[in-house]
Amino acid sequence: MTSAVIVDAVRTPSGRGKPGGQLSAIHPAALLSHTLRTLVDRTGIDPGLVDDVIGGCVGQAGEQTANITRSAVLGAGFPEHVPATTVDRQCGSSQQAAHFAAQGVLAGAYDIAIACGVESMSRVPMGSAALGRDPFGPAVAARYPEGLVNQGVAAELIAARWKLDRDTLDEYAARSHARAWATAASGGFAAEIVPVPTDKGNVTADETVRVGTTPQGLAGLKPAFRDETLSARFPEITWQVTPGNSSPLTDGASAVLIMSEERAEALGLRPKARFHTFAVTGSDPLLMLTGVIPATHMVLERSGLSLDAIDAYEVNEAFAPVPLAWQREFGADPERLNPRGGAIALGHPLGASGTRLLTTLVHHLQATGGRYGLQTMCEGGGLANATVIERL
């Protein structure tokens, strides 16, 4: 049986997802185009050989409509015959794109594919696609008559259920920044970051990493999602999730070159890793962000591996309660959890985050000599993907 391998993986630096952020002047299609072009240039592959480009994007409104992945492929100068599609599995959109691309290779439908993602939260603010309208419909409202909640409130519910206090959340957030800064300062991100040209010069570093972040400094921030009506409905919530222990609004793009092992060998390319196991699952749409737990159980069972055999875990830090609840559930080694920092520091550009985490995981395993890596992502609506890769 053929293997689906990762030949290279790249990402842009993060930009603050608001006007004036370091990537905010760049059209999202252009940002992804630059990332795709750099990916093929780094590997020397003829882009005309790519069978499909599958991209993730959550805010498919405004400048991110009309199949933005196709626009990015054309903007990157790929031949017109190279197809592209855009998928939405909320925050896991580009992780799902990687699954689809790798599964296409394993099925024999593709020899070469690119999985990628983009989100410009400065230019297409979160929630733009709904335009104030009900995206769920009457049947969902009837099934959940008390109403679903936003992700911040879901994070509060998780903190309450797993008894995670404010000090624990802030300590974790400060650690994310410290690890990201230490990695950046040692040049650890150099192999994965694509410098982005702007009218102010090349952007080469993540804008969202805050040097010197401390739990004491974070302690002064106010809860971001406090709602007295919901306090009556959920008396267990003590309102501890703040902008400091949540991922920031972010601009960014990322891309991964995936192909069969046979094609890589024929092209003289040396793969960095192979896809080992995939999982995707639904979960309670009220808690919404706990799907990483059943998804991890599923992917470990399918892989035949124990968590102890995994050298690094990338669990997306949408909010600090998510990786902390995951860690407690599995008794996971905190040193292996998001060892280069996570989305609290590195940002969460929604549709790009799946392949961003994969990029960071691949390069971490390459740098440390670890064999297996696990990635899992909580997703809006009560969904989660999980992926195990093996370094080659």
BALOBA-1460 file (C-alpha; in Angstrom, 3 decimals):
// residues 392
<rec num="1" residu="m" x="0.000" y="0.000" z="0.000"/>
<rec num="2" residu="t" x="1.224" y="3.484" z="-0.818"/>
<rec num="3" residu="s" x="1.857" y="6.084" z="1.874"/>
<rec num="4" residu="a" x="0.740" y="9.711" z="1.840"/>
<rec num="5" residu="v" x="3.785" y="11.771" z="2.733"/>
<rec num="6" residu="i" x="4.466" y="15.394" z="3.603"/>
<rec num="7" residu="v" x="7.255" y="16.790" z="1.456"/>
<rec num="8" residu="d" x="7.191" y="20.311" z="2.896"/>
<rec num="9" residu="a" x="5.021" y="22.528" z="5.074"/>
<rec num="10" residu="v" x="5.060" y="26.310" z="5.397"/>
<rec num="11" residu="r" x="3.157" y="29.135" z="7.034"/>
<rec num="12" residu="t" x="3.150" y="32.892" z="7.098"/>
<rec num="13" residu="p" x="3.937" y="34.769" z="10.277"/>
<rec num="14" residu="s" x="0.849" y="35.639" z="12.257"/>
<rec num="15" residu="g" x="-0.625" y="39.116" z="11.954"/>
<rec num="16" residu="r" x="-3.009" y="40.734" z="14.376"/>
<rec num="17" residu="g" x="-6.463" y="40.375" z="12.895"/>
<rec num="18" residu="k" x="-7.448" y="44.005" z="13.065"/>
<rec num="19" residu="p" x="-6.808" y="47.147" z="10.997"/>
<rec num="20" residu="g" x="-3.136" y="48.014" z="11.201"/>
<rec num="21" residu="g" x="-2.035" y="44.423" z="11.767"/>
<rec num="22" residu="q" x="1.142" y="43.521" z="9.901"/>
<rec num="23" residu="l" x="-0.724" y="41.466" z="7.257"/>
<rec num="24" residu="s" x="-3.953" y="43.474" z="7.172"/>
<rec num="25" residu="a" x="-3.100" y="45.345" z="3.967"/>
<rec num="26" residu="i" x="-2.822" y="42.082" z="2.006"/>
<rec num="27" residu="h" x="-5.843" y="40.586" z="0.251"/>
<rec num="28" residu="p" x="-6.427" y="37.076" z="1.665"/>
<rec num="29" residu="a" x="-6.243" y="35.470" z="-1.791"/>
<rec num="30" residu="a" x="-2.887" y="37.169" z="-2.343"/>
<rec num="31" residu="l" x="-1.652" y="36.000" z="1.071"/>
<rec num="32" residu="l" x="-2.479" y="32.397" z="0.212"/>
<rec num="33" residu="s" x="-1.054" y="32.799" z="-3.309"/>
<rec num="34" residu="h" x="2.266" y="33.857" z="-1.849"/>
<rec num="35" residu="t" x="2.287" y="30.861" z="0.479"/>
<rec num="36" residu="l" x="1.486" y="28.413" z="-2.337"/>
<rec num="37" residu="r" x="4.090" y="29.904" z="-4.640"/>
<rec num="38" residu="t" x="6.755" y="29.684" z="-1.933"/>
<rec num="39" residu="l" x="5.833" y="26.069" z="-1.181"/>
<rec num="40" residu="v" x="6.407" y="24.919" z="-4.772"/>
<rec num="41" residu="d" x="9.496" y="27.098" z="-5.170"/>
<rec num="42" residu="r" x="11.076" y="25.589" z="-2.034"/>
<rec num="43" residu="t" x="10.590" y="22.059" z="-3.296"/>
<rec num="44" residu="g" x="11.289" y="22.780" z="-6.966"/>
<rec num="45" residu="i" x="8.145" y="20.915" z="-8.007"/>
<rec num="46" residu="d" x="6.374" y="21.836" z="-11.235"/>
<rec num="47" residu="p" x="3.001" y="23.207" z="-10.035"/>
<rec num="48" residu="g" x="1.418" y="21.733" z="-13.158"/>
<rec num="49" residu="l" x="1.875" y="18.288" z="-11.580"/>
<rec num="50" residu="v" x="-0.465" y="19.103" z="-8.686"/>
<rec num="51" residu="d" x="-3.703" y="17.141" z="-8.999"/>
<rec num="52" residu="d" x="-5.730" y="19.299" z="-6.608"/>
<rec num="53" residu="v" x="-5.405" y="22.116" z="-4.100"/>
<rec num="54" residu="i" x="-7.758" y="21.864" z="-1.120"/>
<rec num="55" residu="g" x="-7.986" y="24.934" z="1.087"/>
<rec num="56" residu="g" x="-9.697" y="25.786" z="4.344"/>
<rec num="57" residu="c" x="-11.450" y="29.085" z="5.029"/>
<rec num="58" residu="v" x="-14.120" y="29.780" z="7.647"/>
<rec num="59" residu="g" x="-15.232" y="33.334" z="6.885"/>
<rec num="60" residu="q" x="-16.348" y="32.760" z="3.315"/>
<rec num="61" residu="a" x="-17.710" y="36.271" z="2.869"/>
<rec num="62" residu="g" x="-16.528" y="39.392" z="1.074"/>
<rec num="63" residu="e" x="-12.956" y="38.973" z="-0.125"/>
<rec num="64" residu="q" x="-12.964" y="35.326" z="0.940"/>
<rec num="65" residu="t" x="-15.851" y="34.198" z="-1.263"/>
<rec num="66" residu="a" x="-15.969" y="32.659" z="-4.750"/>
<rec num="67" residu="n" x="-13.779" y="29.662" z="-3.848"/>
<rec num="68" residu="i" x="-10.822" y="31.637" z="-2.525"/>
<rec num="69" residu="t" x="-8.502" y="28.648" z="-2.959"/>
<rec num="70" residu="r" x="-9.027" y="28.743" z="-6.735"/>
<rec num="71" residu="s" x="-8.310" y="32.477" z="-6.743"/>
<rec num="72" residu="a" x="-5.123" y="31.830" z="-4.776"/>
<rec num="73" residu="v" x="-4.005" y="29.079" z="-7.171"/>
<rec num="74" residu="l" x="-4.484" y="31.369" z="-10.161"/>
<rec num="75" residu="g" x="-2.797" y="34.239" z="-8.348"/>
<rec num="76" residu="a" x="0.168" y="31.988" z="-7.554"/>
<rec num="77" residu="g" x="0.689" y="31.475" z="-11.280"/>
<rec num="78" residu="f" x="-0.178" y="27.789" z="-11.278"/>
<rec num="79" residu="p" x="-1.345" y="26.457" z="-14.665"/>
<rec num="80" residu="e" x="-5.058" y="26.913" z="-15.248"/>
<rec num="81" residu="h" x="-5.648" y="23.154" z="-15.358"/>
<rec num="82" residu="v" x="-4.771" y="22.810" z="-11.632"/>
<rec num="83" residu="p" x="-8.114" y="22.633" z="-9.781"/>
<rec num="84" residu="a" x="-8.910" y="23.922" z="-6.310"/>
<rec num="85" residu="t" x="-11.702" y="23.811" z="-3.784"/>
<rec num="86" residu="t" x="-12.456" y="25.442" z="-0.437"/>
<rec num="87" residu="v" x="-13.815" y="23.537" z="2.569"/>
<rec num="88" residu="d" x="-15.329" y="24.660" z="5.860"/>
<rec num="89" residu="r" x="-15.047" y="22.493" z="8.922"/>
<rec num="90" residu="q" x="-14.830" y="25.607" z="11.043"/>
<rec num="91" residu="c" x="-11.507" y="25.917" z="12.912"/>
<rec num="92" residu="g" x="-10.405" y="22.543" z="11.555"/>
<rec num="93" residu="s" x="-10.974" y="23.484" z="7.919"/>
<rec num="94" residu="s" x="-7.388" y="23.138" z="6.736"/>
<rec num="95" residu="q" x="-6.754" y="20.097" z="8.931"/>
<rec num="96" residu="q" x="-9.702" y="18.545" z="7.122"/>
<rec num="97" residu="a" x="-8.183" y="19.737" z="3.838"/>
<rec num="98" residu="a" x="-5.028" y="17.818" z="4.767"/>
<rec num="99" residu="h" x="-7.130" y="14.726" z="5.517"/>
<rec num="100" residu="f" x="-8.910" y="14.990" z="2.173"/>
<rec num="101" residu="a" x="-5.632" y="15.497" z="0.303"/>
<rec num="102" residu="a" x="-3.858" y="12.602" z="2.024"/>
<rec num="103" residu="q" x="-6.864" y="10.316" z="1.720"/>
<rec num="104" residu="g" x="-7.037" y="11.146" z="-1.997"/>
<rec num="105" residu="v" x="-3.425" y="10.039" z="-2.334"/>
<rec num="106" residu="l" x="-4.070" y="6.850" z="-0.367"/>
<rec num="107" residu="a" x="-7.115" y="6.091" z="-2.519"/>
<rec num="108" residu="g" x="-5.123" y="6.546" z="-5.716"/>
<rec num="109" residu="a" x="-7.194" y="9.548" z="-6.801"/>
<rec num="110" residu="y" x="-4.198" y="11.900" z="-6.491"/>
<rec num="111" residu="d" x="-0.461" y="11.563" z="-6.911"/>
<rec num="112" residu="i" x="0.220" y="15.080" z="-5.645"/>
<rec num="113" residu="a" x="-2.030" y="17.459" z="-3.712"/>
<rec num="114" residu="i" x="-1.674" y="20.596" z="-1.639"/>
<rec num="115" residu="a" x="-3.634" y="21.215" z="1.550"/>
<rec num="116" residu="c" x="-3.725" y="24.806" z="2.694"/>
<rec num="117" residu="g" x="-5.767" y="27.469" z="4.437"/>
<rec num="118" residu="v" x="-6.175" y="31.194" z="4.870"/>
<rec num="119" residu="e" x="-8.020" y="33.650" z="7.053"/>
<rec num="120" residu="s" x="-7.830" y="37.425" z="7.120"/>
<rec num="121" residu="m" x="-9.748" y="38.309" z="10.252"/>
<rec num="122" residu="s" x="-8.792" y="41.959" z="9.854"/>
<rec num="123" residu="r" x="-10.459" y="42.218" z="6.438"/>
<rec num="124" residu="v" x="-13.274" y="39.694" z="6.916"/>
<rec num="125" residu="p" x="-14.304" y="39.934" z="10.579"/>
<rec num="126" residu="m" x="-15.516" y="36.800" z="12.318"/>
<rec num="127" residu="g" x="-19.247" y="36.311" z="11.792"/>
<rec num="128" residu="s" x="-19.351" y="38.279" z="8.531"/>
<rec num="129" residu="a" x="-20.834" y="35.333" z="6.641"/>
<rec num="130" residu="a" x="-23.981" y="35.230" z="8.774"/>
<rec num="131" residu="l" x="-24.671" y="38.981" z="8.490"/>
<rec num="132" residu="g" x="-26.788" y="38.912" z="11.624"/>
<rec num="133" residu="r" x="-29.021" y="36.125" z="10.319"/>
<rec num="134" residu="d" x="-29.834" y="32.760" z="11.880"/>
<rec num="135" residu="p" x="-27.414" y="30.178" z="10.434"/>
<rec num="136" residu="f" x="-29.019" y="27.206" z="12.230"/>
<rec num="137" residu="g" x="-32.657" y="27.111" z="11.201"/>
<rec num="138" residu="p" x="-35.813" y="26.089" z="13.074"/>
<rec num="139" residu="a" x="-35.051" y="22.359" z="13.355"/>
<rec num="140" residu="v" x="-31.836" y="22.989" z="15.296"/>
<rec num="141" residu="a" x="-33.653" y="25.507" z="17.499"/>
<rec num="142" residu="a" x="-36.312" y="22.898" z="18.198"/>
<rec num="143" residu="r" x="-33.703" y="20.270" z="19.081"/>
<rec num="144" residu="y" x="-31.894" y="22.665" z="21.458"/>
<rec num="145" residu="p" x="-34.745" y="24.823" z="22.795"/>
<rec num="146" residu="e" x="-32.650" y="26.501" z="25.494"/>
<rec num="147" residu="g" x="-30.282" y="27.688" z="22.788"/>
<rec num="148" residu="l" x="-26.663" y="27.080" z="21.917"/>
<rec num="149" residu="v" x="-23.924" y="29.440" z="23.066"/>
<rec num="150" residu="n" x="-20.855" y="31.054" z="21.552"/>
<rec num="151" residu="q" x="-17.437" y="29.447" z="21.814"/>
<rec num="152" residu="g" x="-16.282" y="31.699" z="24.637"/>
<rec num="153" residu="v" x="-19.179" y="30.583" z="26.817"/>
<rec num="154" residu="a" x="-18.452" y="26.967" z="25.812"/>
<rec num="155" residu="a" x="-14.886" y="27.496" z="27.042"/>
<rec num="156" residu="e" x="-16.286" y="28.797" z="30.341"/>
<rec num="157" residu="l" x="-18.415" y="25.658" z="30.665"/>
<rec num="158" residu="i" x="-15.346" y="23.502" z="30.075"/>
<rec num="159" residu="a" x="-13.383" y="25.429" z="32.714"/>
<rec num="160" residu="a" x="-16.210" y="24.846" z="35.183"/>
<rec num="161" residu="r" x="-16.623" y="21.152" z="34.370"/>
<rec num="162" residu="w" x="-12.885" y="20.385" z="34.627"/>
<rec num="163" residu="k" x="-12.464" y="22.721" z="37.635"/>
<rec num="164" residu="l" x="-9.884" y="24.914" z="35.949"/>
<rec num="165" residu="d" x="-9.400" y="28.131" z="37.925"/>
<rec num="166" residu="r" x="-8.265" y="31.522" z="36.644"/>
<rec num="167" residu="d" x="-4.697" y="31.102" z="37.895"/>
<rec num="168" residu="t" x="-4.357" y="27.827" z="35.985"/>
<rec num="169" residu="l" x="-5.685" y="29.379" z="32.773"/>
<rec num="170" residu="d" x="-3.404" y="32.410" z="33.013"/>
<rec num="171" residu="e" x="-0.343" y="30.318" z="33.882"/>
<rec num="172" residu="y" x="-0.991" y="28.182" z="30.834"/>
<rec num="173" residu="a" x="-1.400" y="31.244" z="28.591"/>
<rec num="174" residu="a" x="1.850" y="32.774" z="29.856"/>
<rec num="175" residu="r" x="3.619" y="29.475" z="29.174"/>
<rec num="176" residu="s" x="2.346" y="29.505" z="25.586"/>
<rec num="177" residu="h" x="3.912" y="32.931" z="25.010"/>
<rec num="178" residu="a" x="7.151" y="31.914" z="26.742"/>
<rec num="179" residu="r" x="7.528" y="28.794" z="24.612"/>
<rec num="180" residu="a" x="6.717" y="30.635" z="21.386"/>
<rec num="181" residu="w" x="9.191" y="33.396" z="22.215"/>
<rec num="182" residu="a" x="11.936" y="30.920" z="23.137"/>
<rec num="183" residu="t" x="11.407" y="29.065" z="19.859"/>
<rec num="184" residu="a" x="11.481" y="32.265" z="17.843"/>
<rec num="185" residu="a" x="14.547" y="33.606" z="19.650"/>
<rec num="186" residu="s" x="16.484" y="30.398" z="18.930"/>
<rec num="187" residu="g" x="15.515" y="30.441" z="15.233"/>
<rec num="188" residu="g" x="13.202" y="27.485" z="15.659"/>
<rec num="189" residu="f" x="10.497" y="28.907" z="13.397"/>
<rec num="190" residu="a" x="12.863" y="29.843" z="10.570"/>
<rec num="191" residu="a" x="12.303" y="26.631" z="8.599"/>
<rec num="192" residu="e" x="8.520" y="26.918" z="8.660"/>
<rec num="193" residu="i" x="7.868" y="30.651" z="8.225"/>
<rec num="194" residu="v" x="7.400" y="32.191" z="4.778"/>
<rec num="195" residu="p" x="8.542" y="35.836" z="4.845"/>
<rec num="196" residu="v" x="5.747" y="38.030" z="3.488"/>
<rec num="197" residu="p" x="6.644" y="41.185" z="1.527"/>
<rec num="198" residu="t" x="4.666" y="44.308" z="2.450"/>
<rec num="199" residu="d" x="5.045" y="47.999" z="1.679"/>
<rec num="200" residu="k" x="6.850" y="48.257" z="5.029"/>
<rec num="201" residu="g" x="9.333" y="45.495" z="4.229"/>
<rec num="202" residu="n" x="9.397" y="41.741" z="4.728"/>
<rec num="203" residu="v" x="7.331" y="40.386" z="7.620"/>
<rec num="204" residu="t" x="9.284" y="37.513" z="9.170"/>
<rec num="205" residu="a" x="8.048" y="37.121" z="12.758"/>
<rec num="206" residu="d" x="4.772" y="36.413" z="14.509"/>
<rec num="207" residu="e" x="3.070" y="39.610" z="15.625"/>
<rec num="208" residu="t" x="0.870" y="37.913" z="18.210"/>
<rec num="209" residu="v" x="3.642" y="36.656" z="20.520"/>
<rec num="210" residu="r" x="3.859" y="38.940" z="23.560"/>
<rec num="211" residu="v" x="7.328" y="38.898" z="25.096"/>
<rec num="212" residu="g" x="7.420" y="38.909" z="28.880"/>
<rec num="213" residu="t" x="3.805" y="37.829" z="29.374"/>
<rec num="214" residu="t" x="3.268" y="36.778" z="32.986"/>
<rec num="215" residu="p" x="0.347" y="35.258" z="34.876"/>
<rec num="216" residu="q" x="0.365" y="38.339" z="37.096"/>
<rec num="217" residu="g" x="-0.030" y="40.615" z="34.099"/>
<rec num="218" residu="l" x="-2.827" y="38.488" z="32.648"/>
<rec num="219" residu="a" x="-4.648" y="38.469" z="35.980"/>
<rec num="220" residu="g" x="-5.700" y="42.096" z="35.464"/>
<rec num="221" residu="l" x="-7.734" y="41.362" z="32.332"/>
<rec num="222" residu="k" x="-11.506" y="41.234" z="32.574"/>
<rec num="223" residu="p" x="-13.605" y="38.233" z="31.456"/>
<rec num="224" residu="a" x="-14.539" y="38.579" z="27.802"/>
<rec num="225" residu="f" x="-17.815" y="36.684" z="27.698"/>
<rec num="226" residu="r" x="-19.612" y="37.553" z="30.948"/>
<rec num="227" residu="d" x="-23.375" y="37.492" z="30.466"/>
<rec num="228" residu="e" x="-25.696" y="37.790" z="33.449"/>
<rec num="229" residu="t" x="-28.545" y="36.031" z="31.634"/>
<rec num="230" residu="l" x="-26.280" y="33.055" z="31.038"/>
<rec num="231" residu="s" x="-25.074" y="33.224" z="34.656"/>
<rec num="232" residu="a" x="-28.620" y="32.355" z="35.691"/>
<rec num="233" residu="r" x="-28.737" y="29.482" z="33.196"/>
<rec num="234" residu="f" x="-25.244" y="28.195" z="34.044"/>
<rec num="235" residu="p" x="-24.601" y="29.001" z="37.724"/>
<rec num="236" residu="e" x="-21.442" y="26.884" z="37.632"/>
<rec num="237" residu="i" x="-19.694" y="29.422" z="35.394"/>
<rec num="238" residu="t" x="-17.423" y="31.832" z="37.268"/>
<rec num="239" residu="w" x="-16.318" y="33.841" z="34.180"/>
<rec num="240" residu="q" x="-12.576" y="33.287" z="33.857"/>
<rec num="241" residu="v" x="-11.936" y="33.339" z="30.094"/>
<rec num="242" residu="t" x="-10.256" y="36.589" z="29.052"/>
<rec num="243" residu="p" x="-8.538" y="37.955" z="25.943"/>
<rec num="244" residu="g" x="-5.275" y="36.930" z="27.594"/>
<rec num="245" residu="n" x="-6.046" y="33.229" z="27.926"/>
<rec num="246" residu="s" x="-7.782" y="33.003" z="24.539"/>
<rec num="247" residu="s" x="-6.365" y="32.992" z="21.026"/>
<rec num="248" residu="p" x="-6.289" y="36.444" z="19.376"/>
<rec num="249" residu="l" x="-7.974" y="37.412" z="16.114"/>
<rec num="250" residu="t" x="-5.340" y="36.624" z="13.498"/>
<rec num="251" residu="d" x="-4.413" y="36.919" z="9.820"/>
<rec num="252" residu="g" x="-2.393" y="34.124" z="8.231"/>
<rec num="253" residu="a" x="-2.005" y="31.366" z="5.663"/>
<rec num="254" residu="s" x="-0.315" y="27.960" z="5.571"/>
<rec num="255" residu="a" x="0.213" y="25.125" z="3.084"/>
<rec num="256" residu="v" x="1.441" y="21.527" z="2.989"/>
<rec num="257" residu="l" x="2.687" y="19.569" z="-0.047"/>
<rec num="258" residu="i" x="1.365" y="15.995" z="0.052"/>
<rec num="259" residu="m" x="2.062" y="13.154" z="-2.366"/>
<rec num="260" residu="s" x="2.511" y="9.430" z="-2.646"/>
<rec num="261" residu="e" x="5.821" y="8.081" z="-1.426"/>
<rec num="262" residu="e" x="6.431" y="6.630" z="-4.899"/>
<rec num="263" residu="r" x="5.964" y="9.987" z="-6.601"/>
<rec num="264" residu="a" x="8.243" y="11.702" z="-4.093"/>
<rec num="265" residu="e" x="10.949" y="9.147" z="-4.807"/>
<rec num="266" residu="a" x="10.492" y="9.530" z="-8.567"/>
<rec num="267" residu="l" x="10.861" y="13.319" z="-8.249"/>
<rec num="268" residu="g" x="13.944" y="13.011" z="-6.051"/>
<rec num="269" residu="l" x="12.175" y="14.599" z="-3.076"/>
<rec num="270" residu="r" x="12.812" y="13.598" z="0.530"/>
<rec num="271" residu="p" x="9.580" y="13.535" z="2.585"/>
<rec num="272" residu="k" x="9.586" y="14.915" z="6.098"/>
<rec num="273" residu="a" x="6.730" y="12.783" z="7.475"/>
<rec num="274" residu="r" x="3.909" y="10.456" z="6.544"/>
<rec num="275" residu="f" x="0.275" y="10.411" z="7.547"/>
<rec num="276" residu="h" x="-0.302" y="7.558" z="9.958"/>
<rec num="277" residu="t" x="-3.930" y="7.802" z="11.127"/>
<rec num="278" residu="f" x="-6.967" y="10.076" z="10.737"/>
<rec num="279" residu="a" x="-10.104" y="10.667" z="12.807"/>
<rec num="280" residu="v" x="-12.995" y="13.102" z="12.800"/>
<rec num="281" residu="t" x="-15.969" y="13.170" z="15.135"/>
<rec num="282" residu="g" x="-18.939" y="15.181" z="16.291"/>
<rec num="283" residu="s" x="-19.583" y="16.128" z="19.910"/>
<rec num="284" residu="d" x="-22.027" y="18.067" z="22.091"/>
<rec num="285" residu="p" x="-22.671" y="21.361" z="20.242"/>
<rec num="286" residu="l" x="-23.298" y="23.166" z="23.530"/>
<rec num="287" residu="l" x="-19.882" y="22.361" z="25.034"/>
<rec num="288" residu="m" x="-18.706" y="22.441" z="21.411"/>
<rec num="289" residu="l" x="-14.970" y="22.414" z="22.101"/>
<rec num="290" residu="t" x="-14.638" y="19.032" z="23.829"/>
<rec num="291" residu="g" x="-14.541" y="17.024" z="20.595"/>
<rec num="292" residu="v" x="-10.739" y="16.875" z="20.867"/>
<rec num="293" residu="i" x="-11.190" y="14.235" z="23.581"/>
<rec num="294" residu="p" x="-13.263" y="11.636" z="21.646"/>
<rec num="295" residu="a" x="-11.301" y="12.430" z="18.475"/>
<rec num="296" residu="t" x="-8.049" y="11.633" z="20.285"/>
<rec num="297" residu="h" x="-9.478" y="8.411" z="21.709"/>
<rec num="298" residu="m" x="-10.556" y="7.456" z="18.191"/>
<rec num="299" residu="v" x="-7.265" y="8.249" z="16.472"/>
<rec num="300" residu="l" x="-5.205" y="6.447" z="19.126"/>
<rec num="301" residu="e" x="-7.404" y="3.364" z="18.916"/>
<rec num="302" residu="r" x="-7.138" y="3.316" z="15.129"/>
<rec num="303" residu="s" x="-3.389" y="3.912" z="15.195"/>
<rec num="304" residu="g" x="-2.596" y="1.183" z="17.696"/>
<rec num="305" residu="l" x="-0.405" y="3.669" z="19.549"/>
<rec num="306" residu="s" x="-0.559" y="4.772" z="23.166"/>
<rec num="307" residu="l" x="-0.301" y="8.426" z="24.060"/>
<rec num="308" residu="d" x="3.073" y="7.648" z="25.651"/>
<rec num="309" residu="a" x="4.375" y="6.701" z="22.182"/>
<rec num="310" residu="i" x="3.580" y="10.187" z="20.856"/>
<rec num="311" residu="d" x="6.493" y="12.619" z="21.037"/>
<rec num="312" residu="a" x="4.525" y="15.865" z="20.656"/>
<rec num="313" residu="y" x="0.869" y="16.865" z="20.866"/>
<rec num="314" residu="e" x="-0.524" y="19.909" z="19.066"/>
<rec num="315" residu="v" x="-3.895" y="20.666" z="20.682"/>
<rec num="316" residu="n" x="-5.226" y="23.949" z="19.354"/>
<rec num="317" residu="e" x="-5.342" y="26.684" z="21.960"/>
<rec num="318" residu="a" x="-8.564" y="28.346" z="20.890"/>
<rec num="319" residu="f" x="-9.052" y="28.960" z="24.616"/>
<rec num="320" residu="a" x="-6.841" y="27.756" z="27.464"/>
<rec num="321" residu="p" x="-9.511" y="25.436" z="28.938"/>
<rec num="322" residu="v" x="-9.434" y="23.264" z="25.785"/>
<rec num="323" residu="p" x="-5.850" y="21.922" z="25.922"/>
<rec num="324" residu="l" x="-5.947" y="21.877" z="29.726"/>
<rec num="325" residu="a" x="-9.102" y="19.729" z="29.812"/>
<rec num="326" residu="w" x="-7.544" y="17.495" z="27.130"/>
<rec num="327" residu="q" x="-4.355" y="17.188" z="29.189"/>
<rec num="328" residu="r" x="-6.267" y="16.226" z="32.325"/>
<rec num="329" residu="e" x="-8.439" y="13.731" z="30.474"/>
<rec num="330" residu="f" x="-5.417" y="11.849" z="29.106"/>
<rec num="331" residu="g" x="-2.889" y="12.483" z="31.874"/>
<rec num="332" residu="a" x="-0.707" y="13.905" z="29.112"/>
<rec num="333" residu="d" x="2.855" y="15.072" z="29.620"/>
<rec num="334" residu="p" x="2.709" y="18.903" z="29.727"/>
<rec num="335" residu="e" x="6.215" y="19.124" z="28.244"/>
<rec num="336" residu="r" x="4.992" y="17.486" z="25.032"/>
<rec num="337" residu="l" x="1.846" y="19.614" z="24.798"/>
<rec num="338" residu="n" x="2.275" y="22.480" z="22.313"/>
<rec num="339" residu="p" x="6.044" y="22.543" z="22.877"/>
<rec num="340" residu="r" x="6.559" y="25.573" z="20.592"/>
<rec num="341" residu="g" x="3.641" y="27.470" z="22.068"/>
<rec num="342" residu="g" x="0.152" y="27.410" z="20.666"/>
<rec num="343" residu="a" x="-2.578" y="29.628" z="19.286"/>
<rec num="344" residu="i" x="-2.749" y="31.812" z="22.409"/>
<rec num="345" residu="a" x="0.685" y="33.085" z="21.375"/>
<rec num="346" residu="l" x="0.994" y="32.179" z="17.699"/>
<rec num="347" residu="g" x="-2.536" y="33.167" z="16.722"/>
<rec num="348" residu="h" x="-5.552" y="31.359" z="15.345"/>
<rec num="349" residu="p" x="-6.261" y="32.376" z="11.731"/>
<rec num="350" residu="l" x="-9.270" y="30.000" z="11.659"/>
<rec num="351" residu="g" x="-9.143" y="28.438" z="8.180"/>
<rec num="352" residu="a" x="-5.333" y="28.392" z="8.183"/>
<rec num="353" residu="s" x="-4.885" y="26.955" z="11.670"/>
<rec num="354" residu="g" x="-5.122" y="23.264" z="10.776"/>
<rec num="355" residu="t" x="-2.209" y="23.308" z="8.368"/>
<rec num="356" residu="r" x="-0.407" y="25.832" z="10.607"/>
<rec num="357" residu="l" x="-0.416" y="23.328" z="13.461"/>
<rec num="358" residu="l" x="0.610" y="20.566" z="11.077"/>
<rec num="359" residu="t" x="3.473" y="22.715" z="9.771"/>
<rec num="360" residu="t" x="4.721" y="23.445" z="13.286"/>
<rec num="361" residu="l" x="4.396" y="19.790" z="14.298"/>
<rec num="362" residu="v" x="6.318" y="18.520" z="11.258"/>
<rec num="363" residu="h" x="9.184" y="20.950" z="11.826"/>
<rec num="364" residu="h" x="9.273" y="20.236" z="15.569"/>
<rec num="365" residu="l" x="9.643" y="16.504" z="14.934"/>
<rec num="366" residu="q" x="12.333" y="17.213" z="12.356"/>
<rec num="367" residu="a" x="14.243" y="19.407" z="14.803"/>
<rec num="368" residu="t" x="13.974" y="17.089" z="17.801"/>
<rec num="369" residu="g" x="14.129" y="13.668" z="16.124"/>
<rec num="370" residu="g" x="10.753" y="12.665" z="17.537"/>
<rec num="371" residu="r" x="8.934" y="9.911" z="15.690"/>
<rec num="372" residu="y" x="5.188" y="10.447" z="16.183"/>
<rec num="373" residu="g" x="3.117" y="13.614" z="16.454"/>
<rec num="374" residu="l" x="-0.575" y="14.045" z="17.244"/>
<rec num="375" residu="q" x="-2.644" y="17.049" z="16.206"/>
<rec num="376" residu="t" x="-6.216" y="17.723" z="17.248"/>
<rec num="377" residu="m" x="-8.466" y="20.728" z="16.763"/>
<rec num="378" residu="c" x="-11.720" y="21.791" z="18.422"/>
<rec num="379" residu="e" x="-14.237" y="23.147" z="15.921"/>
<rec num="380" residu="g" x="-17.407" y="25.196" z="15.978"/>
<rec num="381" residu="g" x="-20.663" y="23.290" z="16.159"/>
<rec num="382" residu="g" x="-19.190" y="20.418" z="18.156"/>
<rec num="383" residu="l" x="-16.643" y="18.825" z="15.816"/>
<rec num="384" residu="a" x="-13.006" y="17.778" z="16.011"/>
<rec num="385" residu="n" x="-10.307" y="16.337" z="13.782"/>
<rec num="386" residu="a" x="-7.319" y="14.339" z="14.966"/>
<rec num="387" residu="t" x="-4.261" y="13.312" z="12.975"/>
<rec num="388" residu="v" x="-1.203" y="11.191" z="13.768"/>
<rec num="389" residu="i" x="1.909" y="11.686" z="11.658"/>
<rec num="390" residu="e" x="5.216" y="9.833" z="11.655"/>
<rec num="391" residu="r" x="8.519" y="11.570" z="10.964"/>
<rec num="392" residu="l" x="10.568" y="10.107" z="8.135"/>
